[in-house]
């Protein structure tokens, strides 16, 4: 199923803007563009689901667009693009409200994966407060981002939570390690798929019975994993 979300692309360099617009539209997104801070702020009235925002714009700092949106109470997502990749630059962008921060030059597939990940996280967050997703003796609370077995809370890392949540949204379906890297980690250029195996092993220790054959996270030889509720 093709996505229908609306993306505002704020980029003053025509080759980058035109190339990204074409690729995003080919993925099924509705794309509006802006080249300046002033134009981008006006374009926010169109209520985009996500803004892909260059930091360096002809009339000022791109982050001002995001600050304006946050002050106005906008819940749209922001992926910031910038040639400024120092830790303090990333921290500034994230602290000002960015959902992700991508440095130039970037790989197009990585950027698209990050866009999908931000949209997915924001879509799941709306209306999810207090909603439980149950399996076996467990309940994953999407509002508090916690896992419980009865009254006992089981500590999960951020990636363990995201991994388990993705499994629960895709029950009884074989998912590959590359798909998990793309949809859980947020991009598909991670150094090794062993990272998935490591986190699956860690998650199994928390939700499977020690010494018994796994009944929730099953291995699919030559593919990846399948989750059974």
SULKA-V349658 format. One record per residue. SS is DSSP state (~ for helix, > for strand, _ for the rest). Layout:
SS  SS
//
This chain:
_  _  _  _  _  >  >  >  >  >  _  _  _  ~  ~  ~  ~  ~  ~  ~  ~  ~  ~  ~  ~  ~  _  _  _  >  >  >  >  >  _  _  ~  ~  ~  ~  ~  ~  ~  ~  ~  ~  _  _  _  >  >  >  >  >  _  >  >  _  _  >  >  _  ~  ~  ~  ~  ~  ~  ~  ~  ~  _  _  _  _  _  >  >  >  >  >  >  _  _  _  _  ~  ~  ~  ~  ~  ~  ~  ~  ~  _  _  _  _  >  >  >  >  _  _  _  _  ~  ~  ~  ~  ~  ~  ~  ~  ~  ~  ~  ~  ~  ~  ~  ~  ~  ~  _  _  _  _  _  _  >  >  >  >  _  _  >  >  >  >  _  _  _  _  >  >  >  >  _  _  >  >  >  _  _  _  ~  ~  ~  ~  ~  ~  ~  ~  ~  ~  ~  ~  _  _  _  _  _  >  >  ~  ~  ~  ~  ~  ~  ~  ~  ~  _  _  _  _  _  _  _  _  ~  ~  ~  ~  ~  ~  ~  ~  ~  ~  ~  ~  ~  ~  _  _  _  _  _  _  _  _  _  >  >  >  >  _  _  _  >  >  >  >  _  _
//
